[in-house]
């Protein structure tokens, strides 16, 4: 489960470098995804998403940016890189 969340985080960060995901500073801290205003489609003011566990944070981010959208962005980016 943790490995899946880590993989999801890596894919998300590759597709959305504008979003900063912060690791909790303590065992009881929160995972935080800092989202620049205007980055979320239809929500110009969102600034952060929080969760107790990385998997929960990734679930929340998946609701904002569905995984199939990420796959499309990553495939487009990979194609651009491979064409260079």
Long-range contacts (C-beta under 8 A, 24 or more apart in sequence): 1-55, 2-54, 2-55, 4-55, 5-53, 5-54, 5-55, 5-58, 6-54, 8-55, 8-58, 8-62, 8-67, 9-54, 9-58, 11-70, 11-74, 12-58, 12-61, 12-65, 12-70, 14-74, 14-77, 15-65, 15-70, 15-73, 15-74, 15-77, 16-65, 16-70, 19-61, 21-57, 31-56, 31-57, 32-57, 33-57, 33-60, 33-61, 35-64, 40-64
